[in-house]
């Protein structure tokens, strides 16, 4: 057809559009179908003469097609039967117009034609039933022609042309296409159907829709990122899962329905359906693999859906994947003379590859299940009764929570985060529930955490919250139980001479970290080890408790009494003016160290040493995460005192004036029993002379210190 004829047809279509706007009749639409059929046929080939494709692309044809398709719907989501023929022909024109023709792809995009076609497909998608159904969507041959050709237009328009791809991705076209494909062609749903020429035509169309749908989705997946639109980075989200995973169940026994004999008589048709089934399986597994690896939301959605099927419209997506891994098998449809031996072996090999891909994903998703479960249990375990129940017989989670799978150095940091968050909530109840520290001691939890590389220097790139949760677990357990305190301070029996203990690693992290919570909470582990080992008496332990040997306790204290540890404790005390509880913890730890041989000299050197700038940030920013009772007792906006030495902070707390936090009498009394420095004599004398009856405990403590100094 020459350019004159094509131009005349294009003009005729424009005139029909105007007449339909004024008077909409079936006769007019029949004429539209006839004109478009002629144009589509003329565009099927490219002659050596004039370029009719470019000529029509530059004309008003793309805009007229978009307008006519919209008018043919008459406000409905999909066309009535009498309008399927003209819409089909208009779609043929659109598909042929942009095939291998980038300029025309740009013209139809400017005309909004892809958007109109996506809207048409969305209308059909609204008819889809539950994604788990095996009954194909009931569509006539005419409507199947419309759906297939509409997808064909989008495929032709997007092939290698990113501008169209970006628009289709923004319209979430891939989800729409997958929904239609999944319900129009469920694999092996053709088994048992009696085939005649009509049903063969219908299933040929259904097969074509499935193949074109997967090709279009694959093309959209290959889109480069649009620098102007972050939404193009991922074309599919969790909402696609219930529409793709049911295909896996078609490849699991029992296969109760055999192919109808009427189908077996047409070997070419039979082979086409078998190949379409297998293509769907391959594309499904490929899609699940890529989505799960690339999109965290997909992984978490699969994990949530395992416990809550409503997450995926009632489809147990992850369970379906696992069932396929365990039970999936070669379908009996491959056992037919039309499927050659080589073809069958090729299919079997690819089938095994599909399974292998999902096996890797299942292992990853099991971790996601654990993450979701641990976070959920973590919220519940804030209550002591729940924490105790989780670690009680007959089914204690302690051995599971301490498993090497969770605490291997190679374990994913997100999995460690979930498990440590749960353990931290459980450990917070360890002071009131003897079962908790005992169960976790039996599981060697402190050793497992220590050997997981969480606090190693090479692991500092991991999230601070993970390191902090691990510190929190050890802190609470060391506060509750001597056995845990010793486990933190000493290496396990038979350990390598170079073995670094949990406390050594934590204090090394405190030294090099810029995180205020790490510095604060890490030093509190040191405080708890000192307090628990030196204050806890064996007589106070339950009769069922294992009593650590005195030599182990003494060795633990000897191990922690190092200048570096005491300097860290001084820095902790000097910069904790906003938190009276922390001041008290530091003072008590120093007091206890002084009872040990050589301890007083170490403490004296530490509290007199100037705190280097940068050793620990200003107390105005200090907010110990997860600490019990460590909030300011009297919060105020006034900037707290920042000391140059630990002793200066101790004297300031004892003086208790111009402080943003009020130091209770008990804390100041503890300071009095500790101090032996002349720098505080004047403060003590003022306290004694005040003779405040309400502060009798403090007055008596100050008097005893002064009397001790006088007699010394």
C-alpha positions in Angstrom: 0.0 0.0 0.0 1.5 3.3 -1.1 1.7 6.5 1.1 -1.3 8.1 -0.6 -3.5 5.2 0.4 -2.1 5.0 3.9 -2.5 8.8 4.4 -6.1 8.6 3.2 -6.9 5.8 5.7 -5.3 7.8 8.5 -7.5 10.8 7.5 -10.5 8.6 7.3 -9.9 7.3 10.9 -9.6 10.9 12.1 -13.0 11.7 10.6 -14.6 8.6 12.2 -13.3 9.8 15.6 -15.0 13.1 15.1 -18.3 11.5 14.0 -18.2 9.1 17.0 -17.8 12.0 19.4 -21.0 13.5 18.0 -22.9 10.3 17.4 -21.7 6.9 18.7 -23.1 4.0 16.6 -22.0 0.4 16.1 -21.8 1.1 12.4 -19.2 3.7 13.1 -17.2 1.3 15.2 -17.4 -1.4 12.5 -15.9 1.2 10.1 -13.2 2.0 12.6 -12.3 -1.7 12.8 -12.2 -2.0 9.0 -10.0 1.0 8.5 -7.6 -0.1 11.3 -7.4 -3.6 9.8 -6.2 -2.1 6.5 -3.7 0.1 8.3 -2.4 -2.7 10.5 -2.0 -5.0 7.5 -0.1 -2.3 5.6 2.3 -1.9 8.5 3.1 -5.6 8.8 5.9 -5.2 6.2 8.4 -2.5 5.3 8.8 -1.9 1.6 11.8 -0.3 -0.2 9.7 2.8 -1.0 8.4 5.5 1.2 8.6 5.0 5.0 4.9 4.7 5.9 5.7 3.8 9.5 7.4 7.1 10.2 4.8 9.0 8.1 2.0 7.6 10.2 3.9 8.0 13.5 4.3 11.7 12.9 0.7 12.1 12.0 -2.3 12.3 14.4 -2.7 8.5 14.3 -1.2 7.8 17.7 -3.4 10.4 19.4 -6.5 9.2 17.5 -5.8 5.6 18.5 -5.6 6.6 22.2 -8.8 8.5 22.0 -10.7 5.8 20.1 -9.7 3.0 22.5 -10.8 5.1 25.4 -14.2 5.9 23.7 -14.7 2.3 22.8 -14.7 1.3 26.5 -17.6 3.6 27.2 -16.5 4.1 30.8 -16.2 0.4 31.5 -13.0 -1.2 32.8 -12.9 -3.5 29.8 -14.9 -3.5 26.5 -18.3 -5.0 25.8 -18.3 -7.9 23.4 -19.5 -5.8 20.4 -16.4 -3.4 20.7 -13.7 -6.1 21.0 -13.2 -6.3 17.2 -12.4 -2.6 16.6 -10.3 -2.4 19.7 -8.4 -5.5 18.6 -7.7 -3.9 15.2 -6.6 -0.6 16.8 -4.2 -2.6 19.0 -2.8 -4.3 15.9 -2.1 -0.9 14.4 -0.4 0.2 17.6 1.8 -2.9 17.8 2.9 -2.8 14.2 3.5 1.0 14.3 6.1 0.8 17.0 7.8 -2.5 16.2 11.5 -1.8 15.8 10.9 1.9 15.4 12.2 4.1 18.2 10.8 7.4 16.8 7.3 5.9 16.7 7.8 4.6 20.3 8.4 8.2 21.3 5.3 9.4 19.4 2.9 6.9 20.9 4.3 7.7 24.4 3.7 11.4 23.8 0.1 10.5 22.7 -0.5 8.6 26.0 -1.2 5.4 24.1 0.8 3.1 26.5 -1.1 4.5 29.5 -4.5 3.8 27.8 -3.5 0.2 27.1 -2.3 -0.3 30.6 -5.6 1.0 31.9 -7.3 -1.5 29.5 -5.3 -4.4 30.9 -6.0 -3.2 34.5 -9.7 -3.5 33.7 -9.3 -7.1 32.7 -7.1 -7.7 35.8 -10.0 -6.6 38.0 -11.8 -9.7 36.9 -9.2 -12.0 38.3 -10.3 -14.2 41.1 -8.2 -15.6 44.0 -4.5 -16.1 43.0 -4.7 -19.6 44.3 -7.4 -20.8 41.9 -6.6 -23.4 39.3 -9.6 -22.5 37.2 -8.5 -20.2 34.2 -10.1 -16.8 33.9 -13.2 -17.1 31.8 -12.6 -15.0 28.7 -13.9 -15.5 25.2 -11.6 -15.8 22.2 -12.4 -12.2 21.2 -11.3 -10.9 24.6 -8.2 -13.1 24.6 -7.2 -11.6 21.3 -7.6 -8.1 22.9 -5.5 -9.0 26.0 -2.7 -10.7 24.0 -2.5 -7.9 21.5 -2.5 -5.2 24.2 0.5 -6.9 25.9 2.1 -7.2 22.5 1.8 -3.4 22.0 3.6 -2.8 25.4 6.2 -5.4 24.5 6.9 -3.8 21.1 6.9 -0.3 22.5 9.3 -1.1 25.3 11.9 -3.3 23.6 15.2 -1.4 24.1 13.4 1.9 24.7 13.8 3.1 28.2 11.4 6.1 28.1 8.5 3.8 27.6 9.8 1.4 30.2 10.0 4.1 32.8 6.4 5.0 32.1 5.2 1.4 32.3 7.2 0.8 35.6 5.7 4.0 37.1 2.2 2.5 36.3 3.1 -0.8 38.0 2.4 -2.5 34.7 4.4 -5.7 35.5 2.1 -6.6 38.4 -0.9 -6.1 36.2 0.5 -8.3 33.5 1.6 -11.0 35.9 -1.9 -11.1 37.5 -3.5 -11.6 34.1 -1.0 -14.2 33.0 -1.3 -16.2 36.2 -5.1 -16.4 35.9 -5.4 -16.7 32.2 -2.9 -19.5 31.9 -2.3 -21.5 35.2 0.2 -24.2 34.2 -1.4 -27.6 33.5 -4.9 -26.3 34.0 -5.6 -27.6 30.4 -5.4 -31.2 31.5 -8.7 -33.0 31.3 -10.3 -30.5 28.9 -11.9 -31.9 25.8 -10.4 -30.1 22.9 -12.0 -29.0 19.6 -10.9 -26.4 17.2 -12.4 -23.6 19.3 -10.8 -24.6 22.5 -7.5 -25.1 20.7 -7.6 -21.6 19.4 -8.5 -20.3 22.9 -5.6 -22.2 24.5 -3.2 -21.1 21.8 -4.1 -17.5 22.7 -3.7 -18.2 26.4 -0.3 -19.8 25.8 0.7 -16.7 23.8 -0.5 -14.4 26.5 1.7 -16.2 29.0 4.8 -16.1 26.8 4.4 -12.5 25.9 3.7 -11.5 29.5 6.9 -13.0 30.7 8.9 -11.4 27.8 7.4 -8.0 28.8 8.2 -8.4 32.5 11.7 -9.5 31.6 12.2 -6.4 29.4 11.0 -4.2 32.2 13.3 -5.9 34.7 16.3 -5.0 32.4 15.5 -1.3 32.6 18.3 1.0 33.6 17.6 3.2 36.6 15.9 6.5 35.7 18.0 9.2 37.4 14.9 11.3 37.8 12.7 8.6 39.3 13.8 6.2 42.1 10.6 4.1 41.5 12.2 2.6 38.4 14.8 0.8 40.5 12.4 -2.0 41.4 9.5 -3.0 39.1 7.9 -5.5 41.5 7.2 -5.6 45.2 5.6 -8.0 47.7 2.2 -7.7 46.2 3.3 -9.9 43.2 4.1 -12.9 45.4 0.7 -14.5 45.7 0.3 -14.3 41.9 3.6 -16.1 41.0 4.1 -18.7 43.7 1.0 -20.8 43.1 2.6 -21.9 39.8 5.0 -23.9 41.8 2.2 -26.1 43.3 1.3 -27.2 39.7 4.5 -29.2 39.7 3.9 -31.2 42.8 2.1 -34.5 43.0 -0.5 -35.9 43.1 -1.1 -35.4 39.4 -4.6 -36.7 39.4 -5.7 -35.6 35.9 -4.3 -37.1 32.7 -4.3 -35.3 29.4 -7.5 -35.8 27.4 -7.0 -38.2 24.4 -8.3 -35.5 22.1 -5.4 -33.4 23.0 -2.8 -36.1 22.5 -3.7 -36.4 18.8 -2.2 -33.0 18.0 1.4 -33.4 18.9 2.4 -29.8 17.9 -0.3 -28.3 20.1 0.4 -30.6 23.0 4.1 -29.7 22.9 3.3 -26.0 22.8 1.3 -26.3 26.1 4.0 -28.4 27.8 6.6 -25.9 26.9 4.5 -23.0 28.1 4.0 -24.8 31.4 7.7 -25.2 31.8 8.5 -21.6 30.7 6.1 -20.4 33.5 8.0 -22.5 36.0 11.4 -21.2 34.9 10.3 -17.6 34.9 8.6 -18.0 38.3 11.7 -19.4 39.9 13.9 -16.8 38.2 11.7 -14.0 39.4 11.4 -15.3 42.9 15.2 -15.6 43.1 16.0 -12.1 41.8 13.3 -10.4 43.9 14.4 -12.2 47.0 18.0 -11.3 46.5 17.4 -7.7 45.5 14.5 -6.6 47.7 14.5 -6.8 51.4 10.8 -6.1 51.6 10.2 -9.3 49.6 12.2 -11.4 52.0 10.5 -9.9 55.1 7.0 -10.3 53.4 7.7 -13.9 52.7 8.7 -14.4 56.4 5.6 -12.6 57.7 3.3 -14.5 55.3 4.5 -17.8 56.7 2.8 -17.0 60.0 0.1 -14.7 58.6 -1.3 -15.9 55.2 -3.5 -12.8 55.0 -0.2 -11.1 54.1 -0.5 -12.6 50.7 -4.2 -12.8 50.0 -4.4 -16.1 51.8 -1.6 -17.7 49.7 1.1 -19.4 51.8 3.9 -18.2 49.5 6.9 -19.3 51.5 5.3 -22.6 52.5 4.6 -23.2 48.8 8.3 -22.6 48.0 9.4 -25.1 50.7 6.8 -27.7 49.6 8.1 -27.4 46.0 11.6 -27.9 47.2 10.6 -31.0 49.1 7.9 -32.5 46.9 8.3 -30.9 43.4 8.8 -33.5 40.7 8.9 -33.9 36.9 5.3 -33.7 35.6 3.8 -36.7 33.8 3.1 -34.5 30.8 6.7 -35.0 29.9 6.1 -38.7 29.4 4.8 -38.5 25.8 6.2 -39.4 22.5 6.1 -35.8 21.3 8.6 -34.9 24.0 11.9 -36.2 22.8 14.4 -37.8 25.1 16.8 -34.9 24.7 14.1 -32.3 25.4 13.0 -34.2 28.5 16.6 -34.4 29.8 17.0 -30.7 29.1 13.8 -29.9 31.1 14.9 -32.2 33.9 18.2 -30.4 34.2 16.6 -27.0 34.2 14.0 -28.2 36.7 16.8 -29.2 39.1 18.4 -25.8 38.6 15.0 -24.1 39.6 14.9 -26.2 42.7 18.5 -25.3 43.6 17.7 -21.6 43.3 14.8 -21.9 45.6 16.8 -24.0 48.1 19.2 -21.1 48.5 16.4 -18.7 48.9 14.6 -20.9 51.4 17.8 -20.9 53.6 17.9 -17.1 53.4 14.2 -16.8 54.1 14.4 -19.1 57.1 16.8 -16.5 58.5 14.1 -13.8 57.8 11.6 -15.9 59.6 13.9 -16.1 62.6 14.4 -12.3 62.4 10.6 -11.7 62.4 10.0 -14.3 65.1 12.8 -12.9 67.3 11.6 -9.4 67.0 8.0 -10.5 67.9 9.2 -12.5 70.9 11.4 -9.7 71.9 8.3 -7.5 72.4 6.6 -10.2 74.4 9.6 -10.9 76.5 9.6 -7.5 78.1 7.5 -9.2 80.8 9.4 -11.4 83.2 6.9 -14.3 83.1 7.2 -14.5 79.3 11.0 -14.4 79.5 11.1 -17.2 82.1 8.7 -19.3 80.1 10.8 -19.0 77.0 13.8 -20.5 78.8 11.9 -23.1 80.9 11.5 -26.8 80.4 10.2 -28.8 78.7 11.1 -26.6 75.7 13.8 -24.1 76.5 14.9 -21.7 73.7 18.3 -21.2 75.4 20.2 -23.8 73.3 18.5 -22.5 70.1 19.3 -18.9 70.9 22.9 -19.8 71.5 23.3 -21.9 68.4 26.3 -21.5 66.1 24.0 -20.7 63.3 23.1 -17.4 65.0 26.5 -16.6 66.4 28.9 -17.6 63.7 31.2 -14.7 62.5 29.6 -15.2 59.1 26.0 -14.9 60.3 24.1 -12.1 58.6 24.1 -9.0 60.8 20.3 -8.6 60.6 19.9 -12.1 62.0 22.3 -11.3 64.9 20.3 -8.1 65.5 17.0 -10.0 65.9 18.4 -12.7 68.2 20.4 -10.2 70.3 17.4 -8.0 70.7 15.4 -10.9 72.0 18.2 -12.0 74.3 18.6 -8.5 75.7 14.9 -8.3 76.6 15.1 -11.7 78.3 18.3 -10.8 80.1 16.7 -7.7 81.6 14.6 -10.1 83.8 17.6 -12.2 84.9 17.8 -10.4 88.3 14.3 -11.6 89.3 14.2 -14.9 87.6 17.0 -17.4 88.5 15.9 -19.6 85.6 17.1 -17.1 83.0 20.7 -16.7 84.0 21.0 -20.4 84.7 19.6 -21.5 81.3 21.8 -19.0 79.5 24.9 -20.1 81.5 24.2 -23.7 80.5 24.1 -22.5 76.9 27.4 -20.6 77.3 25.7 -17.5 75.8 28.5 -15.0 76.9 31.1 -17.2 75.2 29.0 -17.6 72.0 28.4 -13.9 71.7 32.1 -13.2 72.3 33.2 -15.6 69.6 30.8 -14.3 67.0 33.1 -11.4 66.1 30.5 -8.7 67.0 33.0 -6.7 69.1 36.1 -7.5 67.0 37.9 -4.6 65.4 37.1 -5.9 62.0 33.4 -5.9 62.9 33.1 -2.2 63.7 31.4 -1.6 60.3 28.3 -3.4 61.6 25.4 -1.4 63.1 26.2 0.0 66.5 22.8 -1.2 67.7 23.9 -4.8 67.2 27.1 -4.3 69.2 25.1 -2.4 71.8 22.5 -5.2 72.1 25.3 -7.7 72.6 26.8 -5.5 75.3 23.3 -5.2 76.9 22.9 -8.9 77.2 26.3 -9.4 78.9 25.7 -6.4 81.1 22.4 -7.6 82.5 23.7 -11.2 83.0 26.9 -10.0 84.7 24.7 -8.0 87.1 22.6 -11.0 88.0 24.9 -13.9 88.2 28.5 -14.6 89.3 28.9 -17.3 86.8 28.2 -14.9 83.9 30.5 -12.3 85.4 33.4 -14.8 85.5 32.5 -16.0 82.0 32.9 -12.4 80.8 36.2 -11.8 82.6 38.0 -15.2 82.0 38.6 -17.3 79.0 36.8 -20.7 78.8 38.8 -23.8 79.9 41.3 -25.0 77.3 41.2 -21.7 75.4 44.1 -20.6 73.3 46.6 -18.3 75.1 45.8 -15.5 72.8 42.0 -15.8 73.5 40.4 -12.4 74.1 37.6 -12.5 76.7 34.3 -10.8 76.3 35.3 -8.1 78.7 38.6 -7.5 76.9 36.8 -7.1 73.6 34.1 -4.8 75.0 36.7 -2.6 76.7 38.7 -2.5 73.5 35.6 -1.4 71.7 34.9 1.2 74.3 38.4 2.6 73.8 38.1 3.0 70.0 34.4 3.8 69.6 33.0 7.2 69.1 29.6 6.0 70.2 28.5 7.5 73.5 26.1 4.5 74.3 28.9 2.0 73.5 31.3 3.8 75.8 28.7 4.1 78.6 27.1 0.7 78.4 30.4 -1.1 77.7 32.0 0.4 80.8 28.9 -0.7 82.8 29.8 -4.3 81.9 33.1 -3.7 83.7 31.3 -2.2 86.7 28.9 -5.1 86.9 31.7 -7.7 86.8 33.5 -5.9 89.7 30.3 -5.5 91.7 29.0 -9.0 91.2 32.2 -10.9 91.8 33.1 -9.0 94.9 29.7 -8.3 96.4 27.8 -11.6 95.7 28.3 -14.1 98.4 27.8 -17.8 97.9 25.4 -17.9 100.7 23.0 -15.6 98.9 22.8 -17.9 95.9 20.0 -20.4 95.4 20.8 -23.9 96.7 20.5 -25.2 93.2 23.1 -22.8 91.8 26.6 -23.8 90.8 29.0 -22.0 93.1 32.1 -20.6 91.4 35.4 -21.4 93.0 37.0 -18.6 95.1 40.1 -18.9 92.9 38.0 -18.2 89.8 36.5 -15.2 91.4 39.8 -13.9 92.5 41.3 -14.5 89.1 38.5 -12.6 87.5 39.1 -9.6 89.7 42.9 -9.7 89.1 42.2 -9.8 85.4 40.0 -6.6 85.4 42.4 -4.6 87.6 44.4 -3.0 84.9 45.3 0.7 84.4 43.4 0.8 81.1 40.2 -0.5 82.7 40.4 1.8 85.6 41.1 4.8 83.3 38.1 3.9 81.3 36.1 3.8 84.5 37.4 7.2 85.5 36.4 8.6 82.1 33.0 7.1 82.5 32.6 8.7 86.0 34.0 12.1 85.0 31.6 12.5 82.1 28.4 11.1 83.7 27.4 14.2 85.7 23.9 14.1 84.2 23.3 10.6 85.6 23.5 10.2 89.4 23.0 6.4 89.1 26.1 6.1 86.9 28.2 8.2 89.3 27.2 5.8 92.0 28.1 2.8 89.9 31.5 4.2 89.2 32.1 5.1 92.9 31.0 1.7 94.1 33.3 -0.1 91.6 36.3 2.0 92.7 35.4 1.4 96.4 35.4 -2.4 95.8 38.7 -2.3 93.8 40.3 -0.5 96.8 39.6 -3.6 98.9 42.0 -5.6 96.7 45.7 -5.8 97.1 47.3 -2.9 95.1 43.8 -1.7 94.2 44.0 1.6 96.1 47.0 2.8 94.2 45.5 1.9 90.9 42.3 3.8 91.8 44.2 6.8 93.1 46.2 7.1 89.8 43.0 6.7 87.8 40.9 9.3 89.5 43.7 11.9 89.6 44.6 11.4 85.9 43.3 14.2 83.6 40.6 13.0 81.3 41.8 13.4 77.7 39.6 15.4 75.4 37.7 13.0 73.2 38.0 10.1 75.6 34.2 10.3 76.1 31.9 12.9 74.7 30.2 15.6 76.8 27.7 14.3 79.4 25.1 16.6 77.8 24.9 14.1 75.0 25.1 11.0 77.2 22.0 8.7 77.1 22.8 5.2 78.2 20.7 3.0 76.0 18.9 0.1 77.6 20.1 1.0 81.1 17.9 0.4 84.1 17.4 3.4 86.2 20.1 5.4 84.4 17.8 8.3 83.4 18.4 11.6 85.2 16.6 11.7 88.5 15.8 15.3 88.1 16.0 16.3 84.4 16.7 19.8 83.6 17.8 21.8 80.6 20.9 23.1 82.5 24.2 21.9 81.2 25.8 19.3 83.5 29.2 19.7 85.1 32.0 18.2 83.0 35.0 17.3 85.1 38.7 17.3 84.2 39.3 14.3 86.5 37.2 11.6 88.1 38.0 13.1 91.5 36.6 16.5 90.4 33.3 14.9 89.4 33.2 13.0 92.7 33.8 16.2 94.7 31.2 18.0 92.6 28.6 15.2 93.3 29.4 15.4 97.0 29.0 19.2 97.0 25.7 18.8 95.2 25.2 22.5 94.3 24.5 24.1 90.9 23.9 20.6 89.5 21.3 19.8 86.9 20.8 16.5 88.6 20.2 16.1 92.3 22.4 13.5 93.9 20.6 11.5 96.6 22.0 11.1 100.1 22.8 7.4 99.6 25.0 8.2 96.6 26.8 11.0 98.5 27.3 8.7 101.4 28.9 6.1 99.2 31.3 8.8 98.0 32.2 9.7 101.6 33.2 6.1 102.3 35.4 6.1 99.3 37.2 9.4 99.5 40.6 9.7 101.2 41.9 12.8 99.4 42.6 16.2 101.0 41.0 17.9 98.1 37.6 17.1 99.5 38.3 17.8 103.2 36.6 21.2 103.2 33.5 19.8 101.6 33.3 17.1 104.2 33.8 19.5 107.1 30.9 21.7 105.8 28.6 18.6 105.6 29.6 17.7 109.2 29.1 21.2 110.6 25.7 21.5 108.9 24.2 18.7 111.1 21.2 18.4 108.9 18.8 15.9 110.6 17.3 14.9 107.2 20.8 14.0 106.0 21.9 12.1 109.1 23.3 9.2 107.1 25.4 11.6 105.0 26.6 13.5 108.1 27.7 10.3 109.9 29.6 9.1 106.8 31.4 12.4 106.4 32.3 12.5 110.2 33.7 9.0 110.0 35.9 9.9 107.0 37.3 13.0 108.8 37.9 11.0 112.0 39.7 8.4 109.9 41.9 11.0 108.3 42.7 12.6 111.8 43.7 9.2 113.2 45.7 8.1 110.2 
